[in-house]
């Protein structure tokens, strides 16, 4: 590739070159990588229990990893749910749900709630989890969860196998035992959160850095 000058407007009619970069192509992807058909290979992901329902009679839990943050101001997130799942209609009817992050102590319950249907089981009771009234939404939260994120659905996007529920985060509840009293911050390491990666659950490993460490002065 020839040298390319990157230009920006200086506010007048003239443009000033501010950088020159040389790009080189080294080999081809097939030398070191193997092509697969398109698929969902973005891992690791959270392994969260989504609690839903607007009364004790229809409280339910569903395990979801297809989820994430989409905006910080205002705080917004999403979960993607198959329409055939029992929780789908509960969330769609109420327009509310709670994302309950899970930890090592909740690993078995997290998996079980993902392979059993709320049509056949009362999942809170079966897994000995405790539904607690949330502060803002009508959906319950899981008392045993280290962090509970209350969400209100803003939009539902029909995609394909899954529908995406885009939601506003309306409240966050953190278990007090994981809050550092000196800094008033949530201790993620102490909470021992778990992650999901391509069909397997994992503990989180040791910290290797923190935001901005790569440019911090030595």
N, C-alpha and C positions, 0 to 999 in steps of 0.2 A: 504494500500500500504506500502511496506517496505521502509525504509530509502534509499534514492538514493543519491549517491555521484556524483556531477557534476565535470567533469575533463576537464582541458585544457592542451594543449601541452606547455611545458616550453622551447622548442627549442632543447632539447636533447631527449634521449630515454626514460627518466622517465616522468611520468605524475603525477601531484600533485593534489589531491582533494582540490577544492577551496570553495566549499559550500555544505552544506547538508540541504535538505529540506524535510519536512514531509507533504504529501498531505492527506487530509481526504475528504471523500465523505459524504456530509450531505444531507440525504434524496434523493429524485429523482425529476426531473424536473416537472413531472405531479402533484406533490404536490402543486405547486404554479403557474404553467404555463400551458396553453392550446395549443395543437398543431394545427396549421393550415396548409393548403396545401402551398407549396412554392409559394411565390409571391414577388412583389416589395414593401416592407414595410420599406425601408430606408428613414426615414423622420426626421426632416424637410429638405427641399431642396430650392434652389433659385427659384424664379419665374421670369424668364428672358424673355425678348423680343429679339428674334433673327431676325436681319434685314439682308436681302439678296437681290440679284439681281445686275446686272451690268449696268443698265441704268434706267432712270426715268420711262420708260414705264413698266418695270417689277419689280420695287421695291416692296418688300413684307415684312410682319412681321409674325412670328409664335411664339407662347408662348411655352416654353420648360422648364421642370424641370429635365428631364433626362440629366444631365450635371455635369461636375466637373473638378477638377484639376487632372492631371496625372503625371506632372513633373514640377519641379521648375527651373531646369537648364539643358537644355534650357526650358523656360516656355512653357508648353503645356497643352491643355485642350481637352475636348471632348463634343459633343452633340450627342444624339441619336434621330433619326427621322424615322418615319414610311415612307416607300417608296411611299405610296399612297398620302401623303401630298403634297400640291402644292409647298411648299418651298423646298421639297426634291430635285427635279430636278434642281431648280435654284441654290442651293448650290453645287450640283454635277457638273453642267455645268461650273460654275464660279470658283469653288474651294475656295471660300471666303465667310465669314459671319462675323457679329459683334454680340457679346453678350452684350446686354444692360440691366444692372441691373435695377430693378424697385423699386419704393417707394410707399408710401401710396397714393400720388396724382395720381399715374398711375395705381392703382389697377383695376379699372373698365376696362380700355383699355387693361390691361394685360389679364384679363379673356376673354374679347370679342375676342381678336385676337387669342385665343386658341380654340374657338368654331365656328369661321367663317372661310371660305376658301378664300384664295386669288384668287381663280378662279372666285369668284362672287363679290368680294369687293375690292376696293382700300383702304386698311386698314389704311394707313397713313392719308388719307383724312377723312375717316369715323370717326376715333378716334381723329382727330385734333392734330395729332403728326407731328413733323417736320423732314423730312429726310435731313440730312446734309452730304456732301461729307466727307468721312473718309480721314485720312492723308496718309495711306499706301495702304489699299485695295480699290477695286472699289465699294464694297457694302456700302450702306449708314449707318449712325448711327442715333440714335434717340436723337435729341437735348434735349428733356425733361428728358432723363435718367441721373442719377447722375454719372454713371460710364459706359464707353463703351470700350469693349475689342475687338480689331481687330484681326481676326483669318484667317489663311491660311491653307486649308486642306492638310494634309500630307498623310493620308491613310483612306480608307473607309473599315470597317469590316462588313461583312454581318452576322447578328446574328440570327434573327428570325423575330419577329414582327417589330423590329427596326434595322436600320443600324447605326453603330457608326462612326461618323466623327471625327477622331483624327486630331488635328490641332496645328500648331505653333501659339503662341501669338506674333504678330508682332508689336503691339502698344497698348497703353492704354491711354484713354482720360478721365480725371476727370473734372467734373463741378467745376469751380473755386469757386463757392459759398460754397462748402463743404470742401475746403482746408484751413487748419489752417495756416495763414500767418507766425506765429511765429515758428512753427515746420515743415511747408511744408509737412504736412501729411493729408491724406484724413480722414475726420471725418465721420465714418460709422454711428454713432448714430445720428448725425445731418441730414444725408441723409434720415433717416427713411425708410430703406429698408424693403421689405416685404418677407415673406417666404411662401412656399406651403407645406401643410401637409395633405396627404390622402384626397384630394378633397376640402380642405379649405385653404383660405389665412389668414395669420396672421401678425400682427405687431411684430417686435422684442421686447423682454422684456428688463428689466434692466440688466446691467452688473453684473455678480456674481464673476468675476475674470478675470485675463488675463494670457497669456501664461507664464508658469513658476511660477505662484503664489503659487502653492502647495509645492514647494521646497525652496521658498525664505525664508531667515532667518527672524524670527519674530522680 
